[in-house]
Amino acid sequence: MKIFHIIVFFCTFFSSFGQQLLRGEIFDLESKESLPFATISFTGTANGTVSNAQGYFQLQIPKEYSTGSLSISYIGYNAVKLSIPDLDEAVRIGLEPSVTQLEELVILPLAPEEYIRRAVKKYEENYAKNPFTTTAYYREVFTENNQYITFNEGVFYSSYPDYQDTTENQHQLALYRSGAEKNEIDFMSSWVEKKTEKEKKKALKKGEEWVDKDNDAREIIQSGFGGPEEILKLDLMKDTEYCLDTTRFKRFKYSFGKGLSYQGRDILEILFESKGQVDNQKMKGVIHLDIQTDAIVSVSYSGELVIPVLVKPILFAFGLSIKDPIFNKSLKYQFHEGRWYPDTFQWDVALGLKKRYTFKPNEFSAFTGHQIFKVNELNINDEKQIAGDKRFDPDEEAANQINPIESILWSKVSTLPLEQLESSEN
């Protein structure tokens, strides 16, 4: 059986500090469609990168790995192992879908909820037994009408206690930078300028000193853009997802999906969908369970955000309304030396904002947001703590909290290629 197909094409060779930069694309061998967020790792390690939303990746290859091999994996596909010395500087890698008959995987005739209960009960057996540290690449991108308004990326060094410890995870922002050509938020900008100028003239007419204060409407809009605090909270062991909360099972409908494979392991797929609103969200998604260990490998879902009733009057007072707010969220773990550890966390959001006017056409902008946190390096049994004055504070600006680490340099980081924005004419 043909397990995989690889097409090599010409690309410029890059190297720095004894490293090579490998560029490539991961795609479905049958459909030829790209595979977003596929895992590319150095065989036998938990170190590597992922492909971006369009299936492209770039990987820094340290000298110590240059004679080894790469393992490429994606849930539901046969894993591929490639010799690094045999690769050119850019590759296209096709993965073959792999589906197993569910009857071959499920031995006990249990309901989907029972498999989830078993997985939750085995957290202590399946996840980190000892403290560990990671180095992870972080990126956030926000757009308005297909124009970048925020593009930031960084590298976090993180210290995790064992998962039986309730101590909070610690993070240190070692690298941080902004990239891509960015634009100011255009939505309501003319309204804000006119309102500000009117308030200024009014104050000067009264002989009062004018102070430029933050505008409430502008704050509502801008507060949702930027900052890694939310994605740093993602961790099944610290914050249970609604679909895994046994006390909320009645609010979801569960069913079996397919039998799949991931990194050579048999995976059980459980589909779920909320019966109504759950914390102002309507959602549906999939849970992947490792049959051998009963561990939760990944949870991913998408849905619609429901605007709370109490918020609507505030928006209405400013003539604002939110259109079609949708989201995607994904948490994925990796298997290493008998335990499961964080691998890739990400979320996406898209919505429209509308401003009503009385004597001129209404204003509308479409916004998108994306954040990803990908572990590039995992060090198990590492009890190193992060000094208090270097710990990342989510309440402070990220750019003001950079605490460099000598061994962490941009030249050694496997960043994600920036996705191509669709033409604004489309």
TORBAMAR-931843 format. One record per residue (C-alpha): x, y, z; residue in three letters. Coordinates in steps of 0.2 Angstrom, whole numbers, plus 2048, in hexadecimal, padded with zeros to 3 digits. Layout:
# TORBAMAR-931843
XYZALA
...
# end
This chain:
# TORBAMAR-931843
800800800MET
8068117FCLYS
80881A80DILE
80D82B808PHE
8128367F9HIS
81F8447F9ILE
8238507ECILE
83285B7EDVAL
83486C7E5PHE
8418797E5PHE
8438867F2CYS
8518917F8THR
85B88A806PHE
85C893817PHE
868890825SER
86D899835SER
877894844PHE
87A88283DGLY
867880839GLN
85D87D82AGLN
84C884826LEU
84187781ELEU
83187D816ARG
822873810GLY
81086F80EGLU
806861816ILE
7F785A80CPHE
7EA84C80AASP
7F18407FELEU
7E083B7F7GLU
7D684C7F6SER
7E68577F4LYS
7DF863801GLU
7EB86B80DSER
7EC86481FLEU
7EC87382CPRO
7F587183CPHE
7FD860838ALA
80B85B844THR
81D85B83EILE
82A85584BSER
83B84E84CPHE
83983B84ETHR
83A835860GLY
837846867THR
82985286BALA
832860862ASN
82C868852GLY
81F87284ATHR
80E872842VAL
807877831SER
7FD887830ASN
7EB88982BALA
7EF887819GLN
7FA87781CGLY
80B88081ATYR
81987F827PHE
82B88482AGLN
83787A836LEU
84887F83CGLN
85386F83CILE
86087084APRO
871868845LYS
86E85A852GLU
85E855849TYR
865857837SER
869844835THR
85983E83DGLY
84783D836SER
837846836LEU
82683F83CSER
817847834ILE
80684383CSER
7F484883BTYR
7E5841844ILE
7DC835838GLY
7EB83282CTYR
7FA82682BASN
80A82E833ALA
819830828VAL
82B83082CLYS
838838821LEU
84B838821SER
85184A824ILE
861848819PRO
85684280BASP
84B85280ALEU
84E861800ASP
84B873808GLU
838872803ALA
82C864802VAL
81A85F7FFARG
81485180AILE
805847807GLY
7FC83D815LEU
7F182E812GLU
7E082E81BPRO
7DE81F827SER
7CE81A82EVAL
7CB80B839THR
7BB80283BGLN
7B380884CLEU
7AF7F6851GLU
7C17F1850GLU
7C57FF85DLEU
7B77FF869VAL
7B77F0874ILE
7AA7F5881LEU
7987F987CPRO
79980A885LEU
79081A881ALA
79C82987BPRO
79983288CGLU
7A1822895GLU
7B182388BTYR
7B283688FILE
7B08328A2ARG
7BD8248A1ARG
7C9831899ALA
7C683E8A6VAL
7C98328B4LYS
7DA82D8ADLYS
7E183E8ACTYR
7ED83A8BAGLU
7F382A8B0GLU
7F483289FASN
7FB8438A1TYR
80B84B8A8ALA
8108428B8LYS
81E84E8BCASN
8228618B8PRO
8278658A7PHE
82C87489CTHR
82887988ATHR
82E88687ETHR
81F88B873ALA
81C896864TYR
80E8A2865TYR
8058AC858ARG
7F68B7857GLU
7EE8BF847VAL
7DF8CA846PHE
7D88D2836THR
7CB8DE832GLU
7C38DD820ASN
7D28D281BASN
7DF8DE821GLN
7EB8DB82FTYR
7E88E583FILE
7F28DA84BTHR
8008CD847PHE
80B8C8856ASN
8158B985AGLU
8208B3868GLY
8288A5871VAL
8238A0882PHE
82D89588ETYR
82188D89ASER
8228838AASER
8148768AETYR
81286E8BEPRO
80C85B8BEASP
7FA85B8B9TYR
7F58558CBGLN
7FB8668D1ASP
7EF8748D1THR
7FD8818D0THR
7FB88C8C1GLU
80688A8B1ASN
8148978B0GLN
8198A08A0HIS
8278AB89BGLN
8278B588BLEU
8388B2884ALA
8358BA872LEU
8288C586BTYR
8268D085BARG
81A8D7850SER
81A8D483DGLY
8108D682DALA
80A8E7827GLU
7FC8EC833LYS
7EE8F8833ASN
7E4902840GLU
7D28FC843ILE
7C8905837ASP
7B790183EPHE
7AF910846MET
7BF91A845SER
7B692983DSER
7A892884ATRP
7B5928858VAL
7BF937850GLU
7AF94284ELYS
7A993E860LYS
7BB942867THR
7BC95285DGLU
7AA957863LYS
7AF953875GLU
7BF95D874LYS
7B696D86DLYS
7A996C87ALYS
7B696B888ALA
7C097A880LEU
7B098487FLYS
7AD982891LYS
7BF987895GLY
7C297689CGLU
7D296C899GLU
7CF95E88DTRP
7D594D890VAL
7D493F883ASP
7CC93188CLYS
7C991F885ASP
7B991E87CASN
7AD910883ASP
7A890A871ALA
7BA90986BARG
7BF90087AGLU
7B18F3877ILE
7B88F0866ILE
7CB8F086AGLN
7CA8E6879SER
7C88D686FGLY
7D88D7865PHE
7E88D086BGLY
7F08C887AGLY
7F58B687EPRO
7EC8B488EGLU
7DD8AA888GLU
7E889D87FILE
7F389B88DLEU
7E5895898LYS
7E188788CLEU
7E5877895ASP
7D9868897LEU
7E18648A8MET
7DE8768AFLYS
7CE87B8A6ASP
7C286E8A1THR
7B9870891GLU
7A6870892TYR
7A5860887CYS
7B0857893LEU
7A785D8A3ASP
79D84E8A9THR
79185A8B2THR
78C8618A1ARG
78A851897PHE
777854896LYS
77A86488DARG
78285B87EPHE
77E84D872LYS
78D84186FTYR
78F834862SER
79D82985BPHE
7A782E84CGLY
7B4825843LYS
7C281A849GLY
7D3823844LEU
7E5822846SER
7F282F84DTYR
80482C84EGLN
80181A84DGLY
7F581985BARG
7E2814859ASP
7D782385CILE
7C4823861LEU
7BA83285AGLU
7AC839864ILE
7A184685CLEU
797853867PHE
78B861865GLU
78386C872SER
77086B873LYS
76E87D876GLY
77988B87DGLN
787887889VAL
78F896891ASP
7898A1882ASN
790895875GLN
788889869LYS
79587C864MET
79986C85CLYS
7A986285AGLY
7B385385CVAL
7BD84A86BILE
7CB83E866HIS
7CF831873LEU
7DE825873ASP
7D7813874ILE
7E780C87CGLN
7E881988BTHR
7D782088BASP
7DF83188AALA
7D7841882ILE
7E2844873VAL
7D985486CSER
7C985E86EVAL
7C4869860SER
7B387285DTYR
7AB881854SER
79B88A857GLY
79289A859GLU
7948A7866LEU
7848AD86EVAL
7848BF873ILE
77F8C0886PRO
76E8C9889VAL
7768D6895LEU
7838DB888VAL
7778DF87ALYS
7708EF882PRO
7828F6883ILE
7858F2871LEU
7758FA86CPHE
77990A876ALA
78790C86APHE
77E90785BGLY
7888F785ALEU
7838E5855SER
78D8D5853ILE
78A8CA844LYS
78E8B8842ASP
79B8B5850PRO
7A28A484DILE
7B189B855PHE
7BD88C854ASN
7C7885862LYS
7D3876863SER
7DE86E870LEU
7EA86086BLYS
7F6856875TYR
80584B871GLN
80B83A877PHE
81D83987EHIS
82582C889GLU
81582588FGLY
80C835893ARG
80284388ATRP
808855889TYR
802865882PRO
80586686FASP
7FA874866THR
7ED87F86CPHE
7E488B861GLN
7D489585ETRP
7CC8A0850ASP
7BE8AC850VAL
7B48B6843ALA
7A78C3845LEU
79F8D283DGLY
79D8E3846LEU
78F8EF840LYS
78D901845LYS
77C909841ARG
77B91B83CTYR
76C92683ATHR
77093182CPHE
77D927822LYS
78091581DPRO
78490982BASN
79690382DGLU
79B8F182DPHE
7AC8E8830SER
7B08D5830ALA
7BD8D083DPHE
7C78C083ETHR
7D38BA84CGLY
7DE8AB84EHIS
7EA8A585CGLN
7F589685DILE
80188F86APHE
80C881864LYS
81987886FVAL
829877865ASN
83386F873GLU
82E864882LEU
839860891ASN
83285489CILE
8368528AFASN
83C8648AFASP
83886C8BFGLU
83F87D8BALYS
83488C8C1GLN
83389D8B9ILE
8388AB8C4ALA
82A8B68CAGLY
8308C68C2ASP
8318BD8B1LYS
8208B48B1ARG
8148BA8A4PHE
8068C58ABASP
7F68C48A0PRO
7F08D58A6ASP
7FF8DE89FGLU
8048E188DGLU
80E8D3886ALA
81B8DF87DALA
8208E588EASN
8238D4896GLN
8318CD88BILE
83E8C3895ASN
84B8BC889PRO
8538AB88CILE
8648A9884GLU
86089887CSER
85089E874ILE
8538A8864LEU
8488AC855TRP
8558A3849SER
851893852LYS
83E894853VAL
83388B847SER
826898844THR
816896839LEU
81589D828PRO
8088AB827LEU
7F88A681FGLU
7F38AE80FGLN
7E58BA811LEU
7D78B9804GLU
7D68C77F8SER
7CA8D57FESER
7C28D57EDGLU
7BC8C37F0ASN
# end
